[in-house]
């Protein structure tokens, strides 16, 4: 919820529900190990994937060689996320336990 105050003197507050009229989404995060670091073409494919499929965030950790993905679990499962990353050209391996 977002609260907006009119002035300090007034106690009135306007309440805006930013999720009103939308279905609830359940976000999950999954971490996969990967083989080789993706190049420019792969990153472009991942960016377009985010816009379409309910992927909220994709973060690569080069030092640990992992990719962390936040996704809408009401639209897809972890296996589908891995498949999309592979189709984008990322050398995705097995999922890792979140710490």
N, C-alpha and C positions, 0 to 999 in steps of 0.2 A: 504494500500500500504506500502511496505517496501522499504526504500531507503538505498543504500549502497554506500558510497563514497570511491573512490580508494585511494586517499591521500589528505592531506590538500592543496597541491599545485594545484591539478587539480580541475576543476569545473565540471568535468563529473560525472554524477550520473547514476547508473544502477537502473532502476525501474522494480520491480517484482510485477506482479498482482497475488496474491495468490488465487483469485477466478476465474481466467481465465479458461474457459472450464467447469465450474460447474454451475448448476442452482442456482438461488437466493433462499435463504431460509428466511422465516420470523419467527423470534423467539419471543415467548410470554412467560410471566411468570405468573404462577397461584399459589395461596396459599390456602392450605386446612388445616382445623383443623383435628386433629386425636385423637383417644381415648387412646390407650396404645402405649408406645414406642416400635418400632419394634426391634426384636432380631437379632441375627447373621444370621439366615437363610433368614429372610426378607431382610436384607441389601445386602446379596449376590444376591438375586433375583432382587433387584433394580439395582445393579451394572450391571448385565447381560442385564437388560432392557435398560439401558443407551447405551450400545454398539449397540443395534439392531434397536431401534425404533425412533431415532432422539431426545432422551432426552439428553440435554446437561449438566444439573446440577440438583442435588437433594440435598436440605439442610434441615435438621431437626432443629427446635428450641425447645428444651426440655422445657424451661421455659414457652413459650407461647403455647406449644403443637401444633405447626404448621409445615407443610412441604411445602417448596417453590420449585417449579419445573420450570426450563427453558426448553422449548421444541420447536421443529420445527413445527410451525402452518401450514406450507404448506403440512405436512404429516399427521397431526392428530388434533383433537379438544380437548378441555378441558375435556369433558366427557370421552374420550378415555384414557386420562392421569389418571383420577380418577379410571377408571376400571382397568388399568394396575397396579396401586398402590394397589388396593384391591386384585387383583390376586397374587401380590407378598406377601400378608399377612398383609398389613398396614390397620389399622382401620380408613380409610379415612371418614371424615364427609363432610359437605357442604363446597364449596369454600368461601373464604373470600375476602373482598374488599382490593385491594392493596393500601397502603398509601404512 
